[in-house]
Amino acid sequence: MLNEIEEFKAYTDKPAYKCSGKRDLSFLGRFSFEMIMDFIGLNRVLSIIARGYMFRNGAPDIDYARRALCAWSSIPDKKTAAPKEEWQFRTDFRDLQEEFPELVDKNGKGWFYRHVHKIEKFITKNSDIMSKATLAKAEPLRKKFDDAWRDKVKQFQVSLYSPDTKGAWVLRFDDILADALELGPLTDKTFSFSEDEKELIKALLPDGLTYDVAETVIAYCIANKPADSDYVILPVSNFDAYFGNTSFSHKWLNLFPNALLERDKQSFGVCRVRLISNKMLSMLST
């Protein structure tokens, strides 16, 4: 979560599909089933991708980043689909294959589309080492993903200035590109705590919350604290994917003691937190 450059590679390089047992979900890569099936947490994914392409040559190139997002999101048109009118949103961006061969193939299959269907095939092929819960995901991915993703890609292209209600409360490429422009180039924000700082963290941890998890979350808060606020928005779904399960959102996040991590109760649907230990606050201000 701290090394944005490595995270970008996880969303754009060729994934490795492997599994060592029923509890191993590493074949999902930096995604969870919730992200794939409900499309939650994609704002961070798309922002990382946009930033990776927007600043490749130094100065920001917004149009280039937008084309990269389209290529990554591409899904082939149905064989029975009528030709798109100029005013209609496209979802098949095979024409971008030459510019972004790593993101879309000549048949219009974008990176995310290919990844999801390879996951579905991997689960089916290795059913003997999959849990019942994992096996149950394969059929919905095979039968329902395409239509749902096609609708989502159309939503991505809704303009910020759309006068219709369809433009409200949806994730759009315009939002992603604006965030990317503000956040700037990808960086590696990894750093280490001193031994005294590690002992401070460990002293505040309850049973059931491991130091590695706490260290990652605290380091993320310190590295991503905005200049004008003590609160940091935690990308909970992306943390689930990072840790390889949903224990973070379903268990570990609620175990953080108030003496260490305070959650904003009026956060308008996002998880906003701040470190409130005096020593942690002094770390934040340095």
ZALUM-916396 format. One record per residue: y, x, z of N, C-alpha, C in turn; residue number from 1. Coordinates in steps of 0.05 Angstrom, whole numbers. Atoms other than C-alpha are relative to their C-alpha. Layout:
N
      n.Y      n.X      n.Z     ca.Y     ca.X     ca.Z      c.Y      c.X      c.Z     i
        Y        X        Z        Y        X        Z        Y        X        Z   NUM
...
END
This chain:
286
      n.Y      n.X      n.Z     ca.Y     ca.X     ca.Z      c.Y      c.X      c.Z     i
      -24       16        0        0        0        0       25       17        0     1
      -23      -18       -1       46       60       10        4       15      -26     2
       -1      -15       25       29       97      -54        1      -19      -24     3
       -4       19       21       58       53     -108      -10       10      -27     4
       10      -12       25       38      101     -163      -30       -4       -3     5
       28        5        0      -35       95     -145       -6      -30       -3     6
        4       29        2      -28       20     -139        4       -8      -29     7
       -4        6       29        0       17     -210      -24        7      -16     8
       24       -8       14      -61       55     -235      -22      -20        4     9
       21       19       -6     -106        4     -201        4      -26      -16    10
       -5       25       15      -73      -52     -241        0        5      -30    11
       -2       -6       28      -72      -16     -308      -22       18      -11    12
       22      -17       10     -129       35     -312      -26      -16       -2    13
       26       13        3     -201       18     -328      -14       -2       27    14
       13        3      -27     -234      -11     -265      -29       10        0    15
       28       -8       -4     -300       13     -237      -14      -23       14    16
       13       23      -12     -348      -44     -223      -26       10       14    17
       23      -10      -16     -396      -25     -167       -1      -16       26    18
        4       15      -24     -425      -56     -105      -24       12       15    19
       22      -12      -15     -468      -26      -49      -14      -20       18    20
       12       20      -17     -485      -91      -13       16      -25        1    21
      -12       26        0     -467     -162        3       29        0       12    22
      -26       -1      -12     -406     -142       44       20       17      -16    23
      -16      -18       16     -380      -95       -9       13      -15      -24    24
      -14       14       21     -326     -127      -53       17       20      -17    25
      -16      -20       14     -300      -62      -84        1       -5      -30    26
        0        7       29     -317      -90     -154       24      -17       -7    27
      -24       16        5     -255     -134     -146       24       18       -5    28
      -23      -17        2     -210      -73     -147       21       -7       21    29
      -21        6      -18     -142      -85     -116        7      -30        0    30
       -3       29        0     -152     -161     -119      -20      -12       20    31
       19       16      -16     -184     -213      -74       -7      -25      -17    32
        7       25       14     -218     -277      -96       23      -20        1    33
      -23       18       -3     -158     -316      -70       22        7      -20    34
      -20       -8       20     -111     -276     -115       -9       -8      -28    35
       10        6       26     -156     -287     -175       -2      -30       -6    36
        5       28        5     -171     -360     -165       24      -18        6    37
      -24       16       -7     -106     -385     -134       26       13       -9    38
      -23      -14       11      -59     -334     -166       22        6       22    39
      -19       -8      -21      -27     -316      -99        1       31        1    40
       -3      -29       -2        0     -245      -88        5       13      -27    41
       -5      -12       26       13     -235     -162       29       10       -3    42
      -28      -10        2       88     -225     -150        1       30        5    43
       -1      -29       -5       75     -156     -121      -15       15      -23    44
       15      -13       22       23     -139     -175       18        2      -24    45
      -16        0       24       70     -158     -231       25       18        4    46
      -23      -17       -6      129     -123     -197       -7       30       -3    47
        9      -28        2       89      -58     -192       -3        7      -29    48
        5       -6       28       69      -63     -265       27        2      -15    49
      -27       -1       13      141      -79     -287       15       26        6    50
      -14      -25       -7      169      -20     -249      -13       25      -13    51
       14      -22       13      116       26     -277        7        4      -29    52
       -7       -2       28      136       10     -348       31        1       -4    53
      -29        2        3      210       -4     -338       14       28        1    54
      -14      -26       -4      228       67     -316      -16       24      -11    55
       16      -22       11      179      108     -357       16       22      -13    56
      -17      -20       14      234      143     -395       27        4       15    57
      -24       -5      -16      284      147     -338       17      -25        3    58
      -18       24       -1      336       93     -354      -17      -25       -2    59
       16       25        1      311       22     -343        0      -13      -28    60
        3       14       26      284      -13     -405      -13      -27        7    61
        9       26       -9      278      -86     -386      -17      -14      -21    62
       15       12       22      253     -110     -454      -28       12       -2    63
       25      -14        1      198      -58     -454      -18       -9       23    64
       15        9      -23      176      -79     -384       -9      -29       -4    65
        8       28        5      176     -153     -405      -24        0      -19    66
       23        0       19      130     -137     -464      -25       10       14    67
       23       -9      -15       84      -99     -417      -12      -22       17    68
       10       23      -16       79     -160     -371      -14      -20      -18    69
       13       19       19       63     -204     -431      -27       10       -9    70
       26      -12        9        9     -156     -455      -21       -2       22    71
       18        1      -23      -22     -151     -385      -11      -28        5    72
        6       28       -6      -22     -227     -378      -14      -15      -23    73
        9       14       25      -47     -243     -449      -28      -12        3    74
       26       14        1     -103     -293     -459       -3      -11      -28    75
        3        8       28     -132     -308     -528        3      -30       -3    76
       -2       29        6     -114     -375     -559      -28      -12       -4    77
       25       14        6     -169     -426     -563       -4       -1      -30    78
        5        1       29     -203     -428     -631       11      -25      -13    79
      -10       25       10     -179     -499     -639       30       -4        4    80
      -29        2       -6     -107     -484     -618       16       -2      -26    81
      -18        2       22      -53     -505     -666       20       23        1    82
      -20      -22        0       -3     -452     -688       24       -8       18    83
      -22        5      -18       54     -445     -637       26       -3      -16    84
      -26        2       10      122     -470     -655       18       21       12    85
      -18      -21      -10      181     -423     -645        9       -5       29    86
      -10        7      -26      203     -461     -583      -22        0       22    87
       22        2      -19      134     -461     -550       -6       28       12    88
        8      -25      -14      111     -409     -499      -26       10      -11    89
       25      -13        9       59     -361     -526      -16        9       24    90
       17      -12      -20        0     -338     -485      -18       22      -11    91
       17      -20       14      -36     -294     -536       19       21      -11    92
      -19      -21        8        0     -228     -544      -15       24      -13    93
       15      -21       13      -49     -190     -587       17       18      -18    94
      -18      -16       16       10     -166     -629       12       24       15    95
      -10      -22      -17       28     -120     -571      -22       22        4    96
       22      -18       -5      -39      -83     -575        6       29       -7    97
       -7      -27        9      -12      -24     -613       19       14       19    98
      -20      -11      -18       45      -14     -564      -12        4       28    99
       12       -1      -27        2      -27     -501      -30       -2       -2   100
       29        2        4      -70      -11     -519      -16       -1       27   101
       13        1      -26      -87       -3     -445        2      -28       14   102
       -5       26      -13      -62      -73     -428      -11      -24      -16   103
       10       23       15      -86     -118     -485      -16       11      -24   104
       16       -9       23     -140     -111     -539        8      -16      -25   105
       -7       12       26     -138     -132     -612       -6      -29       -2   106
        7       28        0     -167     -200     -595       17      -16       19   107
      -18       15      -18     -111     -218     -546      -10       -1       29   108
       11        0      -27     -152     -205     -483       16       20       17   109
      -16      -17      -16     -103     -178     -432      -16       13       23   110
       14      -15      -21     -120     -131     -374      -11      -18       21   111
        9       18      -22     -124     -186     -322      -22      -18       -9   112
       21       18       12     -164     -233     -367      -27       15       -1   113
       25      -16        2     -215     -178     -381      -12        6       27   114
       10       -7      -27     -219     -158     -308      -14      -23       13   115
       12       23      -13     -233     -228     -283      -27       -7      -12   116
       25        7       12     -288     -241     -334      -21       22        4   117
       19      -21       -6     -320     -173     -321      -10       -3       29   118
        8        6      -27     -321     -191     -247      -21      -22        0   119
       18       22        1     -355     -257     -263      -27        9      -11   120
       25      -10       12     -407     -222     -307      -14       19       19   121
       12      -19      -19     -418     -168     -254      -14      -14       22   122
       12       15      -22     -432     -219     -200      -26      -12      -10   123
       24       13       10     -482     -256     -244      -22       20       -5   124
       20      -21        6     -517     -192     -266      -12       12       25   125
        9      -13      -24     -523     -167     -195       -3      -21       23   126
        2       22      -19     -539     -233     -161      -17        7       24   127
       18       -6      -22     -593     -201     -118       13       14       23   128
      -14      -14      -21     -542     -161      -78       26      -13        7   129
      -24       15       -6     -488     -214      -74       -5      -21       22   130
        2       21      -20     -475     -261      -16        2      -27      -14   131
       -2       27       12     -479     -336      -27       28       -7       -6   132
      -28        6        4     -404     -341      -19       11       13      -26   133
       -9      -14       24     -393     -289      -74      -13      -13      -25   134
       14       12       23     -445     -320     -121       13      -27       -7   135
      -13       26        6     -409     -387     -114       26        2      -15   136
      -26       -4       14     -346     -356     -144       -4        3      -31   137
        4       -7       28     -378     -338     -211        4      -24      -19   138
       -3       23       19     -383     -408     -242       28      -10       -3   139
      -28        8        4     -311     -429     -227       16       20      -17   140
      -14      -20       16     -287     -364     -256       -7       -3      -30   141
        9        3       28     -328     -375     -319       11      -25      -13   142
       -6       26       12     -310     -448     -329       29       -8        3   143
      -27       11       -6     -241     -458     -299       23       20       -3   144
      -21      -20        0     -204     -392     -301       18       -1      -24   145
      -16       -2       25     -181     -393     -374       22      -20       -1   146
      -20       21        2     -145     -459     -373       22        3       21   147
      -19       -4      -21     -113     -445     -306       19       24       -5   148
      -16      -23        6      -90     -376     -327       19       -4      -23   149
      -17        6       23      -63     -400     -393       25      -16        9   150
      -23       16      -11      -19     -451     -356       18       18       16   151
      -16      -18      -17        3     -396     -308       17       18      -18   152
      -15      -18       18       24     -350     -365       24      -14      -13   153
      -22       16       10       66     -406     -394       22       -2       21   154
      -20        1      -22      100     -414     -326       16       25        3   155
      -13      -26       -3      115     -340     -323       25        2      -19   156
      -21       -3       20      160     -349     -384       22      -20        2   157
      -21       19       -4      202     -406     -358       26       15        7   158
      -25      -14       -4      275     -385     -359       12       -6       27   159
      -15        4      -25      316     -375     -296       20      -23       -3   160
      -21       20        5      366     -423     -329      -12      -26      -10   161
       12       25        9      316     -478     -344       12      -23       16   162
      -12       23      -13      350     -545     -329      -21      -19       11   163
       21       18       -8      283     -579     -316      -12        9       26   164
       13       -6      -26      245     -583     -251      -23       19       -3   165
       22      -18        4      189     -544     -283        7       29        5   166
       -9      -27       -5      231     -482     -272        4        6       30   167
       -3       -4      -28      233     -491     -197      -26        7       14   168
       22       -7      -17      186     -459     -147      -24       11      -16   169
       21      -14       14      146     -420     -198        7       30       -3   170
       -4      -29        5      137     -345     -208        6        4      -29   171
       -8       -4       27      173     -322     -270        3       30       -6   172
       -5      -27        8      178     -258     -309       29        8        6   173
      -28       -6       -6      253     -262     -300        4        9       29   174
       -1       -7      -29      244     -259     -224      -12       28        4   175
       13      -26       -3      196     -201     -230       17       23      -10   176
      -16      -21       13      241     -161     -276       25        5       17   177
      -23       -4      -17      301     -173     -230       -7       16       25   178
        9      -15      -23      261     -148     -170       -5       29       -8   179
        7      -27        9      236      -88     -209       25       17       -4   180
      -25      -14        5      307      -70     -230       13        9       26   181
      -12       -5      -26      330      -73     -158      -16       21       16   182
       17      -18      -16      271      -35     -128       -2       28      -13   183
        0      -26       13      273       21     -180      -27       11       -6   184
       25      -12        8      219       70     -201      -21       -1       22   185
       22       -1      -19      151       72     -167        2       26       16   186
        0      -23      -17      146      120     -109      -25        2       18   187
       21       -4      -19       94      149      -62       14        2       28   188
      -14        1      -26      119      129        8      -19        8       23   189
       19       -8      -21       59      158       45       12       20       19   190
       -8      -20      -20       75      194      109      -19       -1       24   191
       18       -2      -23       40      214      174       15       -4       26   192
      -11        2      -26       54      196      246       -6       25       16   193
        6      -22      -18       60      250      299      -21       -9       20   194
       20        7      -20        8      253      354       12      -19       21   195
      -12       18      -20       57      221      403        4      -28      -10   196
       -3       27       12       71      164      355      -27      -14       -2   197
       27       12        1       -4      153      345       -8      -10       27   198
        7        9      -27      -14      149      420       16      -25        8   199
      -16       23       -5       43       99      425      -12      -25      -13   200
       13       23       15       10       54      373      -26       -8       14   201
       26        5      -12      -59       60      404        3      -14       27   202
       -4       12      -26      -32       41      473        6      -29       -1   203
       -9       28        2       -7      -26      447      -21      -17      -14   204
       19       15       16      -69      -46      407      -21      -15       18   205
       21       15      -14     -116     -102      432      -27        6      -11   206
       27       -2       11     -190     -104      423       -2      -15      -26   207
        4       14       26     -210     -122      352       19        9      -22   208
      -20      -10       19     -150      -89      319       -2       31       -1   209
        5      -29        2     -168      -19      294       26       15       -5   210
      -24      -17        4     -118       38      293        7        2      -30   211
       -5       -4       29     -126       48      217       16      -23      -12   212
      -14       23       10     -104      -23      203       28       -1       10   213
      -27        1      -12      -46      -21      251       18       22      -11   214
      -16      -22       11      -23       47      225       10       -7      -28   215
       -8        7       27      -22       21      153       22      -20        0   216
      -20       21       -1       18      -41      170       27       11       11   217
      -25      -11      -13       68       -4      215       14       20      -20   218
      -11      -18       19       77       51      163       13      -15      -23   219
      -12       16       21       89       -2      110       27      -11        9   220
      -25       12      -10      142      -35      153       23       21        1   221
      -20      -21       -2      178       31      165        9        9      -28   222
       -7       -9       27      175       52       92       15      -20      -17   223
      -12       21       17      198      -15       64       21      -16       14   224
      -21       14      -14      250      -36      115       26        0      -17   225
      -25        1       15      312      -61       77       23       11       17   226
      -23      -12      -14      379      -30       94       15      -20       17   227
      -16       20      -13      409      -96      116      -15      -18       19   228
       15       17      -18      354     -124      160      -22       17       14   229
       22      -12      -14      302     -104      212      -27      -13       -9   230
       24       15        9      253     -154      180      -10       11      -26   231
       13       -8       25      203     -134      127      -19      -23       -8   232
       19       20       10      164     -183       83      -27       14       -5   233
       27      -11        4       90     -168       88      -14      -15      -23   234
       16       12       22       51     -181       23      -29       -4       10   235
       26        5      -14       -8     -211       62      -24        0      -19   236
       22        1       19      -52     -226        2       -7       27      -11   237
        4      -26       11      -43     -156      -24      -13       19       21   238
       13      -15      -22      -62     -127       44      -30       -8        1   239
       28        8        1     -126     -169       41      -15       16      -22   240
       13      -14       22     -142     -138      -26       -2       30        6   241
        0      -29       -7     -124      -68       -1      -23        6       19   242
       21       -5      -19     -172      -74       57      -27      -10       -9   243
       26        8       12     -226     -105       13      -12      -25       12   244
       10       25      -11     -233     -171       51       24      -16       10   245
      -22       17       -9     -193     -228       81        3        2       31   246
       -3       -3      -29     -198     -202      153       28        4        8   247
      -28       -5       -8     -126     -180      151       15      -26        5   248
      -15       25       -3      -97     -249      139      -13      -20       20   249
       15       19      -17     -151     -288      177       -4        9       28   250
        6      -10      -26     -158     -244      237       20       21       10   251
      -14      -23      -10     -122     -177      243       30       -5        4   252
      -29        5       -2      -51     -201      230        7      -14       26   253
       -5       15      -24      -55     -250      288       -5       16       25   254
        6      -16      -24      -80     -196      335       23       20        7   255
      -22      -18       -6      -16     -154      330       15      -11       24   256
      -14       10      -24       16     -159      399       30       -3       -5   257
      -29        4        3       87     -185      405       16       25        9   258
      -14      -24       -9      104     -120      440        3       21      -22   259
       -1      -19       22       94      -85      374       11      -13      -26   260
       -8       12       25      103     -133      316        8      -29        5   261
      -10       27       -4      146     -196      318        1      -14      -26   262
        0       16       25      136     -250      266       23      -20        1   263
      -22       19        2      195     -292      243      -12      -28       -4   264
       11       27        1      179     -365      257       14      -17      -21   265
      -15       15       20      231     -389      207        2       18      -25   266
        1      -19       23      210     -348      146       -4      -13      -27   267
        0       15       25      208     -403       93      -24        7      -18   268
       24       -3       15      136     -393       72      -10       28       -6   269
        8      -28        3      133     -317       73       -5       12       28   270
        6      -13      -25      108     -270      127       21       22        5   271
      -21      -20       -6      169     -233      155       -5       10       28   272
        6      -12      -26      158     -184      212       20       22        5   273
      -16      -24       -7      196     -131      250      -14       14       23   274
       10      -16      -22      175      -75      296       20       -2       23   275
      -19        4      -21      205      -87      364       -3       19       24   276
        1      -21      -20      180      -29      407       25       17       -2   277
      -25      -17        1      241       13      427       -5       25      -15   278
        5      -25       15      208       76      402       -4       -5      -30   279
        3        6       28      188       42      338       26       -6      -13   280
      -27        6       11      259       17      328       15       26       -5   281
      -14      -26        5      284       88      335      -12       15      -24   282
       12      -12       24      234      110      283       10      -14      -25   283
      -10       15       23      259       55      237       28       10       -8   284
      -28       -7        5      331       80      244        3       29      -10   285
       -2      -28        9      314      152      225       -4        2      -30   286
END
